[in-house]
């Protein structure tokens, strides 16, 4: 019989975090589900009273994260799979965003994930094993107007996660950067902070709205089987794009950047170094 694994999932009350939580519980695993508001997890707690522990947690508070991880580790005696999923969206042009909005956004989307990683590593080192799934975005492949700070947080997490993966691999800990496609997570409604719009950007906003349309993306539950399979791989990849259409879009972004580099190769090579 396979031993039940212990998951620690942030942003677990809705969207992708909720979908991953439900999939892990359905597979017979145990989950510590962290969220700022755990009330949406009440019914799920009644359904899985012995294998689900809701944990109220604001990942932007470093001390609270370390205290919360200690409680999470104590709940089931170990931490096998950590999913750094908590995040929000700062919607608006770079010029429009206030200092408070930018710092608050990165406190959750970037620093929150760093605090979680720092807090769980002592437990995983002691076990000699563990997996950290860093939920970034297909948008980390390039910036996009009106969601630049969201992309910035994901790119920063992407870079730190590459370094983290190299650092902890000799300790038996595996890190995967999970580049999620667009799913119907409520990110553009419940999870959004908007800037005060400047009139100069109205034409661009209209253009973006037309380009994006009203499509919300597939249900987050459709991504959960991929995460479950990823978590079970004996030798998981350093990074994984999740989403059929998103895979093609990321490839286009990467190829487009490579074409720009090649187009200006002669100018680049005029400088030594």
C-alpha positions in Angstrom: 0.0 0.0 0.0 1.4 3.4 -0.9 2.0 5.7 2.0 -0.1 8.8 2.0 1.9 11.9 1.2 1.6 15.2 3.0 0.9 18.4 1.0 1.3 22.0 2.1 -0.6 24.2 -0.4 -0.9 28.0 -0.2 -3.8 29.9 -1.7 -5.8 26.7 -1.2 -9.3 28.2 -0.7 -10.1 28.9 -4.4 -8.8 28.5 -7.9 -5.9 26.3 -8.7 -5.0 25.8 -5.0 -8.4 24.5 -4.2 -8.3 22.2 -7.2 -4.9 20.8 -6.2 -6.2 20.3 -2.6 -9.2 18.4 -3.7 -7.2 16.2 -6.1 -4.7 15.3 -3.4 -7.4 14.5 -0.9 -9.2 12.3 -3.5 -6.0 10.4 -4.0 -5.8 9.5 -0.3 -3.1 12.1 0.6 -3.2 14.5 3.5 -3.2 18.2 3.0 -2.5 21.3 5.1 -4.5 23.9 3.1 -3.3 27.5 3.8 -5.3 30.6 2.9 -5.9 34.0 4.2 -9.6 33.1 4.6 -10.2 29.4 5.3 -14.0 29.7 5.5 -14.5 28.4 1.9 -12.7 25.2 3.0 -15.3 24.4 5.7 -17.4 21.9 3.7 -14.3 20.2 2.4 -13.0 19.9 6.0 -16.2 18.1 7.0 -15.8 15.7 4.1 -12.2 15.0 4.9 -12.0 15.5 8.7 -8.9 13.3 9.2 -6.8 14.3 6.2 -7.4 18.0 5.7 -6.1 20.8 8.0 -7.1 24.3 7.0 -4.6 26.9 8.1 -5.3 30.6 8.2 -2.1 32.3 6.8 -1.0 35.5 5.1 2.1 34.5 3.2 3.3 38.1 3.1 4.0 37.9 6.9 7.3 36.1 7.2 7.0 35.3 10.9 3.4 34.0 10.4 4.7 31.8 7.5 7.4 30.2 9.7 4.9 29.7 12.5 2.4 28.3 10.1 4.8 25.8 8.6 5.7 24.6 12.0 2.0 23.9 12.7 1.7 22.3 9.3 4.7 20.0 9.9 3.3 19.0 13.3 -0.1 18.2 11.9 0.9 15.1 10.0 4.6 14.7 11.1 6.2 15.6 7.8 6.0 17.7 4.6 6.4 15.9 1.3 5.0 18.3 -1.3 4.8 22.0 -1.0 2.9 24.0 -3.6 3.6 27.7 -3.6 0.4 28.9 -5.2 -0.8 31.9 -3.3 -0.9 35.1 -5.4 -3.0 37.9 -6.8 -3.1 40.3 -9.7 -2.1 43.9 -9.9 -3.9 45.2 -13.0 -2.8 48.5 -14.5 -0.1 50.3 -16.4 3.4 50.7 -14.9 3.0 54.5 -14.6 -0.4 54.1 -12.8 0.7 51.8 -10.0 1.4 53.3 -6.5 4.3 52.3 -4.4 2.0 50.7 -1.9 0.3 48.6 -4.6 3.5 47.4 -6.1 5.1 46.5 -2.7 1.9 44.7 -1.5 1.7 42.8 -4.7 5.3 41.6 -4.6 5.0 40.8 -0.9 2.5 38.1 -1.8 3.5 36.9 -5.2 7.3 36.9 -4.7 8.3 37.3 -1.1 5.5 35.1 0.2 6.8 32.2 -1.9 10.3 32.8 -0.7 9.3 32.8 2.9 7.4 29.5 2.4 10.5 27.9 0.7 12.8 29.1 3.5 10.4 27.8 6.2 9.9 24.3 4.7 13.5 23.6 3.8 14.7 22.7 7.3 11.9 20.0 7.5 12.8 18.6 4.1 16.5 18.6 4.8 15.8 16.6 8.0 13.7 14.1 5.9 16.3 14.0 3.1 13.5 14.4 0.7 10.7 16.7 -0.5 9.3 18.5 -3.5 8.6 22.2 -4.0 6.3 23.2 -6.8 6.6 26.9 -7.6 3.5 28.1 -9.4 4.6 30.8 -11.8 2.9 31.6 -15.1 3.2 31.2 -18.8 3.4 35.0 -18.6 6.9 34.7 -17.1 8.2 34.1 -20.6 7.7 37.8 -21.4 6.1 41.1 -20.1 2.6 42.2 -21.1 1.0 45.6 -21.0 -1.3 46.2 -17.9 0.0 43.1 -16.1 3.6 44.0 -15.9 4.0 43.7 -12.1 2.3 40.3 -12.1 4.8 39.2 -14.7 7.6 40.8 -12.7 6.8 38.8 -9.6 6.6 35.6 -11.5 9.8 36.2 -13.4 11.5 36.9 -10.1 10.1 33.7 -8.6 11.2 31.8 -11.7 14.8 33.0 -11.3 15.0 32.4 -7.6 13.5 28.9 -8.1 16.2 28.0 -10.6 18.8 28.9 -8.0 16.9 27.1 -5.3 16.7 23.9 -7.4 20.4 23.8 -7.8 21.1 24.5 -4.2 18.8 21.8 -2.7 19.2 19.0 -5.3 22.2 17.5 -3.4 19.9 17.4 -0.3 17.4 15.2 -2.0 14.9 18.0 -2.5 13.4 18.6 -6.0 12.0 21.9 -7.3 9.8 22.3 -10.3 8.8 25.7 -11.8 5.2 25.2 -12.9 4.3 27.6 -15.6 0.5 27.7 -15.5 -1.6 28.7 -18.5 -4.8 30.7 -18.2 -7.5 29.0 -16.0 -10.7 30.3 -14.6 -9.3 30.9 -11.1 -11.1 34.2 -10.2 -7.7 36.0 -10.5 -9.3 38.8 -12.5 -12.1 39.2 -10.0 -11.5 38.2 -6.4 -7.7 38.3 -6.7 -7.3 41.6 -8.5 -6.1 45.0 -7.3 -6.6 47.7 -10.0 -4.8 50.9 -10.5 -6.5 54.3 -11.0 -6.6 54.5 -14.8 -5.0 57.4 -16.6 -6.8 58.6 -19.7 -3.6 58.4 -21.8 -3.8 54.6 -21.8 -7.5 54.3 -22.7 -6.9 53.3 -26.3 -4.4 50.6 -25.2 -6.9 49.3 -22.6 -9.6 49.0 -25.3 -7.2 47.2 -27.6 -6.2 44.7 -24.8 -9.8 44.1 -23.9 -10.6 43.3 -27.5 -7.6 41.0 -27.8 -8.3 39.1 -24.6 -12.1 38.9 -25.1 -14.4 37.4 -22.5 -12.9 33.9 -22.3 -12.1 32.9 -18.8 -10.2 29.7 -19.5 -10.8 26.1 -18.5 -11.8 25.0 -15.0 -8.8 24.7 -12.6 -9.7 21.1 -11.9 -8.6 20.2 -15.5 -5.0 21.1 -14.5 -5.0 19.1 -11.3 -4.3 15.7 -12.9 -1.1 17.1 -14.4 0.1 18.3 -11.0 -0.7 15.0 -9.4 1.3 13.2 -12.1 4.2 15.7 -11.8 4.3 15.2 -8.0 4.6 11.4 -8.5 7.5 11.5 -11.1 10.7 10.0 -9.6 12.8 12.5 -11.7 10.6 15.6 -12.3 11.6 18.3 -14.7 13.0 21.6 -13.5 10.2 23.4 -15.3 6.9 22.5 -16.8 4.3 24.4 -18.9 0.7 23.4 -17.9 -1.8 23.9 -20.7 -2.0 22.7 -24.3 -2.6 26.1 -25.9 -0.3 27.8 -23.4 2.6 25.5 -24.5 2.3 26.8 -28.0 2.1 30.4 -26.8 5.2 30.1 -24.7 7.1 28.6 -27.6 6.1 31.5 -29.7 7.3 34.0 -27.1 10.6 32.2 -26.7 11.2 31.9 -30.5 10.2 35.6 -30.9 12.8 36.7 -28.4 15.5 34.5 -30.1 14.7 36.1 -33.4 15.2 39.6 -32.0 18.6 38.5 -30.6 19.7 37.1 -33.9 18.5 40.2 -35.8 20.8 42.4 -33.7 23.6 39.9 -33.3 26.1 42.1 -35.2 25.5 45.0 -32.8 25.7 42.8 -29.8 29.1 41.4 -30.9 30.7 44.8 -31.3 31.3 44.9 -27.5 33.8 42.5 -25.9 32.6 40.4 -23.0 
